[in-house]
Each structure stands twice: as C-alpha cells, then as structure tokens.
C-alpha cells in the first residue's frame, strides 16, 4: 500500500506528519487518515507528497515479493 509506505518513509526520515500536512495545506488529521488507510489518497495528493519530499513516486511503489 502506497500510503503505508509514505508513513514508513516519514518515520524513517524523522519527518512529522504535521510538517507534511502544513505543506500540503490540509489538516494533519486528514493526512493521518490517508496514511493509516482510513481515507482515500487522490493521485494529485500523491504527486504533491512526492514533490514536497523531493522523492520519485517509485519510492513508495514497493512491490511485495511472493514465494
């Protein structure tokens, strides 16, 4: 799940959800809902997150391995 990967990225890099929410100009509760799978993330929101974090979209498109 892309949103979960974003949450992991934020934690691993010491970035607060409130910081990102401020830059996205959305309430922190909305961003938290997206990251925790309680709200839908639109494509334009995803692109904005990637731009703000200065990472390519592929960063969050991790494939799960199947055995």
Phi, psi and omega in degrees: 000128184298315182299320178297320178297323177296315178301316178296318179300315180300312180298313182297332183255009176066031181260127180281141176300325180296324178298312181294318179300319178300316181289331177279348182061044176229159177296145178301327179294327177293314178298318179300319178298321178295310183297326181265011173078013179267349179221152182280142175255120178282158182301319181293328176293316179300314179298318179298317179299314179299318180294315181297319180279352180059047178229150177288152180305330181299338179304325185257001181260056181287131177270145176270139180276143175243140183272000000 
